[in-house]
Amino acid sequence: MVEDKGRRICPVAFLITAILSVCFFAAAPATAASISAVAQAQPTQAREYPYYVEFRVAVDGVYGHSYIAYGRLESAGRTANYADIHPTGDFPSMVLGHFFPMAAATNPEKDTLGYKIASRFRRPLTAAEYRRLKLIVFRIRAAHHSWSVLAYNCNDFVADVARGMGMQAPTTLSLPYDFIPTLQAINERTLRPASSPAPGPLAEIRQSHQAALK
């Protein structure tokens, strides 16, 4: 009786083992193909979009501070340039800027770059888009804006860059801690638009900003 059961169990066990072996070897090529496809896609994307712009908010007091990082994607990491707007003169200028326009700088301070990043939103760029980005940053800097909490703050600088790149920007009268995540939320569906308008004169960028506030 025991021998008969053993004879019946052995063929069943061999059959199950054979089925599992076939499934494993059939799935292995598909898995390998998926991994290979992902590996091939990464270099392709790097060739098509070798640059980037990253919108950031640094942990800086109650408000936070928004700025951008941009540069070329390298195999060993990223090369970065930075741009923002902030008042010169440290804390007193920050306080007075709630009431009066203050002299401003457009290169982030070393301390700012050392702060923890609360949130970030990165967008890959083609070579043409990157040239456009550099032109936009140049034009905004050339305008020599004063810094003001209400008239032109760090969010306004980032918003001008985003609009110049054909993106949408939320109201700038919000904390940077909220501004950058909202910027990402309204643009994440169009991270790679088929085309974006070329950057117009700086006055056009600012006019669109003023219209958004009305």
N, C-alpha and C positions, 0 to 999 in steps of 0.2 A: 504493500500500500504506500509506504513512504517512498520507495523507489519510483513508483508510478508518478507520484506528485513531483518528485525531483526531476523526472524526465520531462514532465509537462512544463515546469517552471523554467528550465534551462533554455529551451527554444524561445520562450517569450522574452527572457532576459536578453538573449542575443539579438532578437528583433528590435527591442527598445534601444539597445546600444547602437545598432546599425542606423536606426532612424535619427537618433541624436547626432551621430557622427556626420550624416549627410547634411542635416540642418546647420551644423557648425561650419562645415567647409563651404556650404552655399552662402552663408551669411558673411563669412570672412572677406571674400572679394568685394562685396557691397560696402562693408565697413571701411576697407582699405581705400575703395574708390572715393568715399565721402571725405575721408581724411585728406586724400590727395587733392580733391577739389578745393577744399578749404585752404590747403597749403599753396595751391596755385593762385587762388583768388587774392591772397594777401599781397604778393609781389605785384600783381596786376593793378590793384588799387593804389599801391604806393607809386607806381609809374604814372597813373592817370591823375592822382591827387597827391603830389609830393610835398605840398605845403599845408598849413593849417592856420586857423585863428581860434583862439580859445577865450571865451568871455568868462571872467572870474569875479568872485566876490571874496575879499579877504576878511578874516575875522579881525575887526578893528573897532573896538568900543561898541557903543549901542547901535550905531548906524551901519557899520560895515563899510567897505570901500570896494567899488567896482572898477575893473580895469581890463585890459586885453593883453594877451600874450600871442605872438605870431612868429612864424618862421618856417623853416624847412624840416620835414621829417627825415631823420637819418636812421640808418640801420642800428646805430648804437644809442639812439635816443632822439631828442629834439633840440634843435638850436632855437633859441628864443630871443625875441625883441619884445619890449613892453611899452605900453602907452596908457596914459590916463590923464586926468586933470585933478589937481589938488592945490590948495592955497599955499603960498610960500609964507614963511613966518611962524610956522608951528601952531601951537594951540591958540594963542591970541587971535590969529587970523581966522582960525576955524570958528571961533566964537563970533567975531565981528562979521564973518561971512553970512551969518543968519540975518543981518540987517543991511550990509553994504557989500557991493562987489569988491573982491580982493584980488591982488596980483596972484597969478597962478603959474604953475609949471606943468609940463605935459610928459615928463619922464618920471615913472614911479620912484619913490624913495627906496633906498636899500632895505629899510625896516619893513616897508609894505610888502616887498617880495619875500620877506622872511616869515610873514604871518601865515597862519594856517588858512587854507582855502576852504571856505564854508560850502561853496558849490561852484561848479564849472560847467560850461557848455562848449564843446569843441566841434568845429566844422572843418572837414577836409577841403582843400582848395586846389584847383588846377593852377598851372603857371600863370594863365591869363587872369584868373581871379585874384591871385596873390599880387600881381602888379597893380590891379585895381585897388586892392586893400591898401597897399603902400601909398598910392596916390591920395586916397581918402584921408589917411592919417596925416599926410603932409599938408593937405588943404585945411584940415581942422586946426592943426598946429599953427599954420600960417595966419589963421584968423585972430590969434592972440586973445582968446576969450579970457575974461575975468572969471573968477570962481565965485559962485553964489549958491547958497542952499536952494533958493527958489528960482533963480534965473538960469543958472548953468552950473550943474554939479557933475559929479563923476558919472552918474547915470546918463546925463545928457551926452557926455562924450561917447560913451559906449553905444548909446542909441543912434547917434549920428553915424558911427561906423557901421552898425547893423543896417540902417536904412540905406546907406551908400552901397552896401553889398546886396541890396534887393530884398532884405529881410524886413519883417514887421517888428515894431518895438512897442512895448507897453508904455503907459505913462511913467514919466521919470520922477514924478513926485511921490515916490515910495522909497522905502528903505532898500539899500542894495541887497540885503539878505532876501528880500522878496522879488526885487527887480530881475536878477539873473535867472532864477528858476522860472519866472513868468516869461521871460524872453525865450527860454528853451521850450516852454510848453506851447507857445503860439507859433513856433517855427519848426518843431521836431518832425512835423509831417512833410516838410519840404526841405530836408537837409541837403538834397541834391537837386535843386530846380534845374529844369532843362535849360533855362536861360535866365539871366538877371539883367536888369537895366544897367547900362553903363553909368558910372558916377557923374552926375551933373555938377554944375557949379555949387560951391558951398552954400550959396544963398538959397538954392533950391532945396537942399537938404534941411536947412534951418526952417524954411517956410513950411515944409511938410511936418516938421516937429511942432511948430506953432499951431498949425491947423489941427493936429491931433489933440492939443490941449484945449481947444475951443469946444 
